[in-house]
Amino acid sequence: MDTTNTQHYDAQLLIDGEWTDAEKNHTLDIVNPATGEVIGALAAASANDVDRAVQAGHRAFEGGAWRDMPIQQRARVLNRFADLFEADLEQFYKLETLNNGRPISETRAQISRLPQFYRYFAALALTRRSDVIPIEGPYLCYTQRVPLGVVALMTSFNHPLMILSKSLAPALATGNSVVIKASEQTPLTTVRLVKLLQEAGVPRGVVNVVNGEGREAGAALARHPLIRKVVFTGGTEVGRTIGEAAARNFALTTLELGGKGAVILFDDFDIERAVNGAAFAAFIGAGQTCVCGARILVQKSMYAEFLERFRLKAVGIRVGDPADAKTQLGPVISDRSRQRILAMLERAKEAGAKVLTGGRVPQGLTSGYFLEPTVIHDASPQSEIGQDEVFGPVTVVMPFEDEADAIRIANGTQFGLAASIWTQDVARAHRVAGKLEFGMVWVNDHHRLDPASPWGGFKNSGVGRETGIESFDQFSEPRAVTINTTGKTVDWYADDGQLKRLN
């Protein structure tokens, strides 16, 4: 395989079951980040396009074709879709790699598991039970889960299909309509996925697509009064703006935002395994993931040896054509991103940090948006490079004295998305995990996702959870039904001298 592409891809809007151009025929270029070449055109939705899509989703929801479909039938549709998705995986691998530049080996490893997300939530819909509430008196009280209505799903460029599937699967399984806005940079696999949903039998208008720029399509979606929940993956400041817009309509939000992941390496852990684990955490996806190992915290007794071994590991990572199965690191998403990262590295050096390796455009890779795997050291934990999200193949190695010091450094940012602990001491693993201010903590591993496990962060890394029962329940609201089982009614206003119950 190679990144040479002769096909032109059109990413249209889907509104009320019809694929269409944008209202004003406005388009944006779709670029292959490995070559810088234009490979397609995105129909960029206007605010009016967004309104038509939301209205279509609302009509579909009110019509009940999906919302009121028996759960068993809805689950069959989702399982049929999962089968179609699985049968088409080879095309998804190639298309996602072409569009966002991740090495094909990474794309295969990630996307191959995604059909299981739809099967999991279909199964959860079949098995999730309502509660009977033991209230006082001769009453039967039970709960029902009611779908929300129209849900907006706004995804990021870094893991287009995975991020979409984390929320699309539970949103559909619980009976909602959805309006999807993929990143304007990486819409291609989203469009292909939605066409399979149509083929699987999801009713007209239940799924709509309004790709476009965040400042118009995204903003219109977040503030639309018929949207009952917004799911967004992206930067913290944009997430804050979206949360404020949604709150004006009392819409629920799940916001998966920035991170500054900490990889904590204790000196009882094998150093070779520590190096391998830290490299995976730091450089998978070219570091363009909110849970990446952006900070490698190493116990002082092994710091010097780790630093040299880690340098050699980073130097040995193969950077190149993401369509080549031997490639281990692809480009960042755009030249703008690359220039932002390089500027951040310059500021880090001016502040006293040292570049151990990397920090340059690789030789022979002047086309596309490549960067060498970059390792920083001698940076203060309070510096910009120690605090802020880089979102590129850059990690900072920092020493720590003991458990308390590691916890202090790890918790010392505005973010709280993910961290990992590497130790052979089981008691220490539990002890440290219990003190880390992160929504996800892995022990002797990193970046593991399962449809059954809740995904999300603390502090400025967002609110709500994706995947797991927690996510499933956040796409519906509880209704309490209370039944008087006596067969009698009370005349509250009768002067009969009897003590009547109000609460």
C-alpha positions in Angstrom: 0.0 0.0 0.0 1.0 3.6 -0.4 -0.6 7.0 0.1 -0.9 7.7 -3.7 -4.5 8.4 -4.3 -6.3 9.1 -7.6 -9.9 8.9 -6.3 -11.8 12.1 -5.4 -14.1 11.8 -2.4 -17.2 13.9 -1.8 -18.5 14.2 1.7 -22.1 15.4 1.4 -24.7 16.3 4.0 -27.4 13.8 5.0 -30.6 15.5 5.8 -33.9 13.6 6.3 -32.5 10.5 4.5 -31.2 12.4 1.4 -27.5 13.0 0.6 -27.2 16.6 -0.6 -24.8 19.5 -1.1 -24.7 22.4 1.3 -27.3 25.1 1.0 -24.8 27.6 -0.4 -22.8 25.0 -2.3 -19.9 25.9 0.1 -17.2 23.3 0.1 -13.9 22.7 2.0 -10.9 20.8 0.8 -10.2 17.4 2.3 -6.4 16.9 2.5 -4.3 13.8 2.9 -1.9 14.8 5.8 0.8 12.4 4.6 1.2 14.2 1.2 -0.6 17.6 1.6 -2.7 16.7 -1.5 -6.4 17.5 -1.8 -8.3 14.2 -2.0 -11.9 15.4 -1.8 -14.4 18.0 -1.0 -16.5 18.5 2.1 -20.0 20.0 1.8 -19.8 22.7 4.6 -23.1 23.0 6.3 -24.6 26.4 7.0 -26.7 27.2 10.1 -29.8 26.7 8.0 -28.6 23.3 6.9 -28.1 22.4 10.6 -31.6 23.6 11.4 -33.0 21.4 8.6 -31.1 18.4 9.9 -32.2 18.9 13.5 -35.8 19.4 12.4 -35.6 16.1 10.4 -34.2 14.3 13.4 -37.0 15.8 15.6 -39.7 14.7 13.2 -38.2 11.2 13.1 -38.1 11.1 16.8 -41.7 12.3 17.2 -42.9 9.9 14.5 -41.6 7.0 16.7 -40.3 4.7 13.9 -37.0 4.3 15.9 -38.0 5.5 19.3 -41.0 3.2 19.6 -39.5 0.3 17.7 -39.5 -2.8 20.0 -36.1 -3.1 21.7 -35.6 -6.6 20.2 -36.1 -5.2 16.7 -33.9 -2.2 17.3 -31.1 -4.5 18.6 -31.4 -6.6 15.5 -30.9 -3.5 13.3 -27.8 -2.5 15.3 -26.4 -6.1 15.1 -27.1 -6.2 11.3 -25.2 -2.9 11.0 -22.3 -4.3 13.1 -22.1 -7.2 10.6 -22.0 -4.9 7.6 -19.4 -2.7 9.3 -17.3 -5.8 10.1 -17.5 -7.0 6.5 -16.3 -3.6 5.2 -13.4 -3.1 7.6 -10.7 -3.3 5.0 -12.2 -0.3 3.2 -12.5 1.6 6.5 -8.8 0.9 7.4 -7.6 2.4 4.1 -10.0 5.4 4.1 -9.2 6.4 7.7 -5.5 6.1 7.1 -5.8 8.1 3.9 -7.8 10.9 5.6 -6.1 11.3 9.0 -2.6 9.9 8.5 -2.5 7.2 11.2 -0.3 4.3 10.3 -2.4 1.4 8.8 -1.2 -0.9 11.6 -2.7 1.4 14.2 -5.9 1.9 12.2 -6.4 -1.8 12.0 -5.8 -2.3 15.7 -8.4 0.3 16.6 -11.1 0.1 14.0 -11.3 -3.7 14.0 -12.9 -3.6 17.5 -15.5 -1.0 16.8 -18.3 -3.3 15.5 -18.3 -4.8 19.0 -19.3 -1.4 20.4 -22.6 -1.6 18.5 -23.2 -5.2 19.6 -22.4 -4.3 23.2 -24.9 -1.5 23.4 -27.5 -3.5 21.5 -27.1 -6.2 24.1 -27.3 -3.6 26.9 -30.6 -2.4 25.5 -32.0 -5.9 25.7 -30.8 -6.6 29.2 -30.9 -3.2 31.0 -33.8 -3.4 33.5 -35.9 -0.8 35.1 -36.0 -0.4 38.9 -38.8 -1.0 41.4 -38.4 1.6 44.1 -39.4 0.6 47.7 -41.3 3.7 48.8 -43.4 4.0 51.9 -47.1 3.2 51.9 -49.4 1.1 49.6 -47.7 2.2 46.4 -45.8 0.6 43.6 -43.1 2.8 42.2 -41.0 1.9 39.2 -38.8 3.7 36.8 -38.7 3.9 33.0 -35.8 5.1 30.8 -37.0 7.6 28.2 -34.8 8.5 25.2 -33.9 12.2 25.1 -34.8 13.2 21.6 -32.3 14.7 19.1 -28.6 14.3 20.1 -25.7 16.2 18.6 -22.5 14.2 18.1 -19.4 16.4 17.3 -16.3 14.4 16.8 -12.6 15.1 16.4 -10.0 14.4 13.7 -7.7 12.2 15.6 -9.9 9.0 16.0 -12.9 9.7 13.7 -14.6 6.3 13.8 -13.7 5.4 17.3 -14.9 8.7 18.8 -18.1 8.6 16.8 -18.8 5.0 17.7 -18.4 5.6 21.5 -21.5 7.8 21.4 -23.4 6.8 18.3 -23.8 3.2 19.5 -25.5 4.1 22.9 -27.4 7.0 21.4 -29.1 4.7 18.8 -29.5 1.8 21.2 -31.5 4.0 23.5 -33.9 5.2 20.8 -32.6 8.7 20.0 -32.2 10.6 16.8 -28.8 11.9 16.0 -27.2 14.8 14.1 -23.5 14.1 13.5 -20.8 16.7 12.8 -17.5 15.1 12.1 -14.3 17.2 12.0 -14.1 19.1 8.7 -10.7 17.6 8.3 -11.7 13.9 8.5 -15.3 13.3 7.4 -14.7 10.3 5.0 -15.2 7.3 7.3 -18.1 9.0 9.0 -20.0 9.3 5.7 -19.2 5.7 4.8 -20.4 4.5 8.2 -23.7 6.3 8.0 -24.4 4.8 4.6 -24.1 1.4 6.2 -26.6 2.5 8.9 -29.0 3.3 6.2 -28.4 -0.1 4.6 -28.9 -1.8 7.9 -32.4 -0.4 8.2 -32.2 2.6 10.5 -35.3 4.7 9.6 -35.2 7.8 7.5 -34.3 11.0 9.4 -33.0 9.2 12.5 -29.4 9.8 11.5 -28.3 13.1 9.9 -24.9 14.4 9.0 -23.9 18.1 8.9 -20.2 18.3 8.5 -18.6 21.7 8.3 -16.7 24.3 10.3 -17.1 24.5 14.0 -17.7 28.3 14.0 -20.8 27.8 11.9 -22.1 24.3 11.8 -20.8 23.4 15.3 -22.1 26.5 16.9 -25.5 26.2 15.3 -25.8 22.7 16.5 -24.7 23.4 20.1 -27.3 26.2 20.5 -30.2 24.7 18.7 -33.3 24.5 20.9 -34.4 21.1 19.8 -31.0 19.5 20.7 -31.4 17.6 24.0 -27.8 16.5 24.4 -24.5 17.5 22.9 -21.5 15.2 22.8 -18.2 16.9 21.9 -14.6 15.7 21.7 -12.0 18.4 21.4 -10.2 21.3 23.1 -11.1 22.5 26.6 -11.9 26.1 25.6 -14.1 25.1 22.7 -15.8 22.6 25.0 -16.5 25.4 27.5 -18.2 27.4 24.7 -20.3 24.5 23.6 -21.3 23.7 27.2 -22.4 27.3 27.7 -24.5 27.2 24.5 -26.1 23.9 25.3 -26.9 25.0 28.9 -29.0 27.9 27.6 -31.5 25.2 26.4 -30.9 23.0 29.4 -29.4 20.4 27.1 -27.3 17.7 28.6 -23.6 17.5 27.7 -20.9 14.9 27.5 -17.6 16.8 26.9 -14.3 14.8 26.4 -11.8 17.6 26.4 -8.1 18.2 26.9 -5.6 16.1 28.8 -2.0 16.1 30.0 -1.6 12.4 30.7 0.9 11.2 33.3 2.9 7.9 32.9 4.3 7.1 36.4 7.2 4.7 36.3 8.4 3.3 39.7 11.9 1.8 40.0 10.6 -1.7 40.9 9.3 -2.0 37.3 11.5 -3.6 34.6 13.2 -0.7 32.8 12.9 -2.2 29.3 9.2 -2.8 29.8 8.9 0.7 31.2 10.6 2.2 28.1 8.3 0.2 25.7 5.2 1.2 27.7 6.1 4.9 27.8 6.8 5.0 24.1 3.5 3.5 23.3 1.7 5.9 25.6 3.5 8.9 24.2 3.7 8.3 20.5 0.6 6.3 19.5 -1.5 8.3 17.1 1.5 10.7 16.7 0.6 11.9 20.2 -2.7 13.4 18.8 -4.8 11.8 21.5 -6.2 13.4 24.7 -5.0 10.4 26.8 -1.4 10.3 25.4 1.5 10.0 27.8 2.4 13.7 27.5 4.4 13.5 30.8 6.7 10.6 31.7 7.4 10.7 35.4 10.3 8.5 36.3 11.6 7.6 39.8 15.0 9.3 40.3 16.9 6.1 40.9 16.3 4.9 37.3 15.9 8.4 35.7 19.3 8.6 33.9 19.2 5.1 32.5 15.6 5.4 31.4 16.4 8.7 29.7 19.1 7.2 27.5 17.1 4.0 26.7 14.0 6.1 25.9 16.0 8.3 23.6 17.2 5.3 21.7 13.6 4.0 21.5 12.3 7.3 20.1 15.1 7.5 17.5 14.2 4.0 16.3 10.6 4.7 15.6 9.9 4.4 11.9 8.3 7.6 10.5 6.8 7.6 7.1 4.0 6.6 4.7 1.1 5.7 6.9 -0.2 3.2 4.3 3.0 1.2 4.7 2.5 -1.6 7.2 6.0 -1.1 8.5 5.5 2.6 9.4 5.1 3.3 13.1 4.5 7.0 13.2 2.5 9.1 10.7 2.0 12.8 10.2 0.2 15.3 12.4 -3.1 16.4 10.9 -2.1 19.7 9.2 0.7 22.1 8.6 -1.0 24.5 11.0 -0.8 21.9 13.8 2.9 21.2 13.0 3.8 24.9 13.1 1.9 25.3 16.4 3.9 22.3 17.9 7.2 23.6 16.6 6.5 27.1 18.1 5.7 25.4 21.4 9.0 23.6 21.3 10.9 26.8 20.7 9.2 28.4 23.7 10.1 25.4 25.8 13.7 25.7 24.9 13.7 29.4 25.7 12.3 28.5 29.1 15.2 26.2 29.8 13.9 22.8 28.7 16.2 20.6 26.6 15.3 18.5 23.5 16.8 15.1 24.0 15.8 13.9 20.5 13.5 15.0 17.7 11.8 18.4 17.3 12.4 18.5 13.6 10.8 17.6 10.3 12.3 14.2 9.4 14.8 14.1 6.5 13.2 13.0 3.2 9.6 13.7 4.4 9.1 17.3 3.2 5.7 16.4 1.7 3.0 16.1 4.3 3.0 17.2 7.9 5.6 14.9 9.6 7.5 15.5 12.8 10.1 13.4 14.5 9.2 11.7 17.8 10.3 14.3 20.3 11.6 13.8 23.9 11.9 16.8 26.2 13.7 16.9 29.6 14.9 19.4 32.2 11.5 21.1 31.9 9.7 22.5 35.0 6.4 20.8 35.8 5.0 24.3 36.0 6.2 25.4 32.5 4.0 25.6 29.5 5.4 22.4 28.1 4.7 20.7 31.4 1.2 22.0 31.8 -0.4 22.5 28.4 -1.6 20.0 25.8 0.8 19.7 22.8 -1.3 17.3 20.8 1.7 16.0 18.8 4.5 13.4 19.0 6.1 15.2 22.0 6.6 14.0 25.6 8.3 15.5 28.6 10.3 13.2 30.9 10.4 14.4 34.6 12.1 12.8 37.7 10.3 12.3 41.0 11.5 11.3 44.5 8.7 9.1 45.9 5.0 8.3 45.7 3.9 11.6 47.2 6.1 13.5 44.8 4.8 11.5 41.8 1.2 12.1 42.8 1.8 15.8 43.4 3.3 16.3 39.9 0.7 14.1 38.2 -2.2 16.0 39.7 -0.6 19.4 39.2 -2.4 20.5 36.0 -5.8 21.7 35.1 -6.5 18.4 33.4 -7.6 15.0 34.8 -8.3 12.6 31.9 -6.0 9.7 32.1 -2.8 8.4 33.8 -1.0 5.1 34.1 1.0 3.5 36.9 3.8 1.1 36.2 4.9 -1.0 39.2 5.2 -4.5 40.4 3.8 -3.6 43.9 0.1 -4.3 43.8 -0.6 -2.4 47.1 1.2 0.6 45.7 -0.8 0.4 42.4 -4.1 0.6 44.3 -2.8 3.2 46.7 -1.6 5.6 44.0 -4.6 5.0 41.8 -6.8 6.1 44.6 -5.0 9.4 44.9 -4.7 10.4 41.2 -7.2 13.0 40.1 -8.0 11.3 36.8 -11.1 9.7 35.3 -9.1 6.8 34.0 -6.1 5.1 35.5 -4.3 2.1 33.9 -1.8 -0.1 35.7 1.1 -1.5 33.7 -0.7 -0.5 30.5 -2.0 2.6 28.8 -4.7 3.8 26.3 -7.0 0.8 26.8 -10.6 1.2 25.8 -13.5 -1.2 26.1 -17.2 -0.5 25.3 -18.1 -1.7 28.9 -15.8 0.7 30.7 -16.6 4.4 31.3 -14.4 6.8 29.5 -14.0 10.4 30.6 -12.1 12.8 32.9 -12.1 15.0 35.9 -11.5 18.8 36.2 -11.0 20.6 32.9 -10.9 17.4 31.0 -14.7 17.5 30.7 -18.0 16.2 32.1 -20.0 13.0 31.5 -18.8 9.6 30.4 -18.6 7.8 27.1 -19.0 4.0 26.9 -20.2 1.7 29.7 -23.5 1.6 31.4 -22.8 5.2 32.5 -22.9 6.4 28.9 -25.9 4.2 28.1 -27.9 5.8 30.9 -26.9 9.3 30.0 -28.7 9.0 26.6 -32.0 8.7 28.4 -33.9 10.2 31.3 -35.6 8.4 34.2 -39.4 8.6 34.5 -40.8 7.6 37.9 -44.3 6.0 37.8 -46.1 5.6 41.1 -49.3 3.6 41.4 -51.8 3.7 44.3 -52.5 -0.1 44.9 -55.4 0.4 47.4 -58.0 1.1 44.7 -59.1 4.0 46.9 -58.8 7.8 46.6 -58.5 10.4 49.2 -60.8 13.4 49.5 -58.2 15.9 50.7 -60.8 18.6 51.4 -63.3 16.4 53.3 -63.8 17.5 57.0 -63.6 13.9 58.3 -61.0 14.4 60.9 -58.6 11.8 59.4 -54.9 12.4 59.1 -54.1 12.5 55.5 -50.7 11.9 53.9 -49.3 14.6 51.6 -45.7 13.3 51.1 
